[in-house]
Amino acid sequence: MAAFNLKINGVNKTVDVDPTTPLLWVLRDHLDMAGTKFGCGIAACGACTIHLNDTAMRACVLPVSAVGDQEVTTIEGLSEHGDHPVQKAWLEHDVPQCGYCQAGQIMTAAALLKENSSPSDEEIESAMNGNLCRCGTYTRIKAAVKTAAKNM
């Protein structure tokens, strides 16, 4: 066990965990932050996507020891009142069905739009590739990303 000082959603948090513990389980089991979801455990589905210094990362395979002093942003920290342009576009386009993948989808889209404010269809598809949606709302996801891009 080791103590790690993490900056999560702008707040400093200290956890005492095994250094190999994936950030996903630190968030969910040690900090009671359930917005980041467990899907596959091998970084293949995107449900656990968070931002590490504004870059989309899969928390299920990111050991807490690799975080260091980098800023972690979870779905809970994307916006204070759920009013980030991506979140608003998600509602406008009725993207969520079961909702399980949505936190990861939203975090991936927000990272894309922070890096590229006017992505092409191909750039959206490339960035969102690997974020799996069991309900198949990919067409609505792409439309929501386009709407969010216009509103940012």
N, C-alpha and C positions, 0 to 999 in steps of 0.2 A: 504494500500500500504506500501511496505517496500523496502529498497534498498538492493540489493544482489550483492556482488562482486563474479563473477564467473571466473574461468580460463577455457577458451574454446579454444581448439587447440593451447595451449601455450600462448594465449593472454588474459590478464585481461580485463573483460568487466563488467560494472556496469549497472544493470537494476533496475527500480523502478516498482514493480509489486505486485499483491496480492500474499502472501506466498503459497497459494494453487494452483497457476497457474502451469499447467504441463510444464516441461522443453521443450517439443515439441513446445508449443506455444510461449515460451520465445525465442527460437531459431528462429522460423519462423516469428513471428509477431513483435517481439521487436528488434531482431538482424539481420533481413533480411537474414537468413541462410536457404535457401529452400531445401538443400540436404536431410535433414531428413524429411521423408514423413509421412503424416497422412493417416492411413488406416482404423482402426476400433475404436480407442479410448478406447479400453478395454484390451490392451496388448495381443491380441490374434493372430495378423497377422505378427508382426515383422517389418513392414515398417518403424517404428520410432526408430529402434535400434541405440543406440549410445554406446560409452564406457564411463564408470565411473570408473576411476582408472583401466583401461584396462579390465574391466568386462562388457560384453554385458548387456545392460539394455534397457527397453522399456521406451522411453521418454514421451509417451502419458499418462502414469500413475505415473510418477515420479515428485512430486511437487518440484518446484524450491527451496523451503525451505529445502529439504532433501539433496541438493547437497553439501552445506557447502563449504569447501576448497578443495574438491575432484576435480581432473582433468577430464574435459569433452572432449572427442574426438568425432567429427562428421565425416561424410564421407568427408567433405571438408578438414579435418585435418589429414586424414589417411596417405596421402602422398602429398608432395608439387606439384608433376607433374602427379598425377594419375598413378604412377609407382610402387605402392605397389605390392608385388608378387600375392596377391589375385586379385587385379584389372587386372593385366596382364593376369593371368590365366582365368579370366572371359572373356576377349576378345579372348584369344586363343581358348576357347571352345564355343564361340558364345553363351554365356549364356543369355544375355539380349534379350528379345522379346519386350514387351511393356515397360519394364524398371522400372516400378513403384516400385516393391519390391526390386530392386537390391541394393540400398544403405543399407537397413536393412540386406539383405542376406550377402553382403560383410562385413559389420561390425561384424556380428555374426561369419562368417568364420574366420575373422582376429583375433577375440578374442579367438576362439577355438585354432588356430594355435600358438598363443602366449603362451597359457597354455599347449598345447600338440602338439609338432612339428611333430609327426608321428601318427596321429589318424587312427584307424581302420575304416572300413566301418560302423560298428555299432556305434562307437563314433561320426563319422561325422553325421550320421542320427539322433542320439540323440541330438547333439548340434544344428543342423539345424531344428529340429522338432519345429513346431510352427511358422516358417517363411513361410508364404503362398505365393505361386506363381500362379497367375491367369492363366499364360500361360503354366504351367506344365513343367518347365525346370529342374525338380529335378535331372534327370540323369546327365545332363550337369553340374549342380551345384556341385554334388558329384565329378565328374571328375575334375572340376576346383579346388576344395578344395584339392584333391590329388595332382594335378600338383603344386599348390601353396606350399604345404607342401614340395615337393621335391626341390623347388626353393628357399626356405627360408633359 
